[in-house]
Amino acid sequence: GRELIGIAEAAAHEAWRRQEVAIVAPGRPFAPPITPEQGELILAFLREIEVESLLFIPLGAGPECVGNLVLTRLPGSAEWTESEAATALDIGHDLGHAILNARTFEREHRLVGELRELDAYKGQLIATVAHELKNPLSSVLGHLELLESSRDLSSATRGSLAAMERGAQRMGK
């Protein structure tokens, strides 16, 4: 099982690089990316599942291989044709594009969710900071009002209190 998965992964990347499909069938020579040893393992597996041949198609888009597709034929079926192989490679291109688009959409969807969470956190943070600033500012403004009502303040002190009040009110806004 694991060995066949490893063979399939490596073969998919090499087949995508070469832009070729591979046919594995009894009596047919094994073509790259599948070595003769790997081909014999694959044929043994095919016999176990009562399949005679397979068409191995790499999936991808641009330089990126995203996997493979395997089509099989039962014993007594016709051999794979070059036309079928070429069509299968075209399908590999189409499926590769679809897979990459789906991955991109999934990534974008996840990022939009993260941005929404960050926006909600930002709103909560601003509300918390505003609340935490209003309490001390109310106290400052109340005490400034009390001080300004005092009769024995110099004009310099009254100017300083007025400046503090303007600053505190700006912070409150």
C-alpha positions in Angstrom: 0.0 0.0 0.0 2.4 2.7 1.2 5.0 1.7 -1.4 2.5 2.1 -4.2 1.4 5.5 -2.9 5.1 6.6 -2.9 5.5 5.3 -6.5 2.3 7.1 -7.5 3.4 10.4 -6.0 6.9 10.4 -7.5 5.6 9.2 -10.9 3.0 11.9 -10.9 5.6 14.7 -10.5 7.9 13.2 -13.1 5.0 12.6 -15.5 3.8 16.1 -15.0 7.3 17.5 -15.7 7.4 15.4 -18.9 3.7 16.1 -19.8 3.1 12.4 -20.4 0.7 9.8 -19.2 1.9 6.2 -18.4 0.2 3.0 -19.4 0.8 -0.1 -17.3 -0.3 -3.4 -18.8 1.0 -7.0 -19.0 3.5 -7.4 -21.9 3.9 -3.7 -22.4 7.3 -2.1 -21.6 7.4 0.2 -18.7 8.0 3.8 -19.7 9.3 6.5 -17.5 8.4 7.7 -15.0 7.7 4.1 -13.9 10.7 1.8 -13.6 10.5 -1.9 -14.4 10.6 -2.8 -10.7 7.8 -0.4 -9.9 5.9 -1.7 -12.9 6.1 -5.2 -11.6 4.7 -4.1 -8.2 1.9 -2.3 -9.9 1.1 -5.3 -12.1 1.0 -7.6 -9.0 -1.4 -5.2 -7.4 -3.6 -5.0 -10.5 -3.8 -8.8 -10.6 -4.9 -8.8 -6.9 -7.8 -6.4 -7.7 -8.6 -8.2 -11.0 -7.7 -5.3 -13.2 -5.7 -5.8 -16.4 -4.3 -2.4 -17.2 -4.2 1.2 -16.1 -3.7 4.7 -17.6 -1.8 6.9 -15.1 -2.5 10.6 -15.6 -0.7 13.4 -13.8 -2.9 16.3 -12.6 -1.6 19.9 -12.5 -1.4 23.4 -13.8 1.6 25.4 -14.9 4.7 23.9 -13.1 2.7 22.5 -10.2 1.7 18.8 -10.0 -1.2 18.3 -7.6 -1.7 14.6 -7.9 -2.7 11.9 -10.3 -5.7 10.1 -11.7 -5.7 6.4 -12.5 -8.1 4.8 -15.0 -8.3 1.1 -15.2 -9.5 -1.6 -17.6 -10.8 -5.0 -16.8 -9.3 -8.2 -18.3 -10.4 -8.6 -22.0 -10.9 -4.9 -22.5 -9.3 -3.0 -25.4 -5.9 -1.6 -25.0 -5.4 2.1 -24.3 -5.1 4.2 -27.4 -2.8 7.2 -28.0 -6.0 9.3 -28.5 -7.3 8.3 -25.1 -3.9 9.0 -23.5 -3.8 12.5 -25.1 -7.4 13.2 -24.0 -6.6 12.0 -20.5 -3.6 14.4 -20.3 -5.9 17.3 -21.3 -8.3 16.2 -18.5 -5.3 16.1 -16.2 -4.7 19.8 -17.0 -8.4 20.7 -16.5 -8.7 18.9 -13.2 -5.4 20.4 -12.1 -6.7 23.9 -12.7 -9.9 23.0 -10.9 -8.0 21.7 -7.9 -5.7 24.7 -7.7 -8.7 27.0 -8.0 -10.5 25.2 -5.2 -7.4 25.4 -3.0 -7.1 29.2 -3.8 -10.8 29.7 -2.9 -10.4 27.7 0.3 -7.3 29.8 1.3 -9.1 33.0 0.5 -12.2 31.9 2.4 -10.0 31.1 5.5 -8.2 34.5 5.1 -11.5 36.4 5.0 -12.6 34.6 8.2 -9.3 35.6 9.8 -9.8 39.2 8.7 -13.3 39.3 10.1 -12.0 38.0 13.4 -9.3 40.6 13.5 -11.9 43.4 12.6 -14.2 42.2 15.5 -11.2 42.1 17.8 -10.2 45.6 16.7 -13.7 46.9 17.4 -13.7 45.3 20.8 -10.3 46.6 21.6 -11.3 50.2 20.7 -14.5 49.9 22.7 -12.5 48.7 25.7 -9.9 51.4 25.4 -12.6 54.1 25.0 -14.4 52.8 28.1 -11.2 52.6 30.1 -10.3 56.2 29.2 -13.7 57.7 29.8 -13.8 56.8 33.5 -10.5 58.6 34.4 -11.4 61.5 32.0 -14.7 62.0 33.7 -12.9 62.2 37.0 -10.3 64.7 35.6 -13.1 66.9 34.1 -15.1 66.8 37.3 -12.1 67.9 39.4 -11.2 70.6 36.9 -14.7 72.0 37.2 -14.4 72.0 41.0 -11.0 73.8 40.7 -12.3 76.4 38.2 -15.1 77.3 40.6 -12.6 78.4 43.2 -12.3 82.2 43.6 -8.7 82.5 44.7 -7.0 81.3 41.4 -4.6 83.4 39.5 -5.2 84.0 35.8 -2.1 81.8 35.0 -3.7 79.0 37.0 -7.1 79.5 35.3 -5.3 79.4 31.9 -3.6 76.1 32.8 -6.9 74.6 34.0 -8.6 75.7 30.8 -5.8 74.1 28.7 -6.2 70.8 30.8 -10.0 70.9 30.2 -9.6 71.3 26.5 -7.1 68.4 26.3 -9.3 66.2 28.4 -12.4 66.9 26.3 -10.3 66.2 23.1 -9.3 62.9 24.5 -13.0 62.2 25.4 -14.0 62.7 21.8 
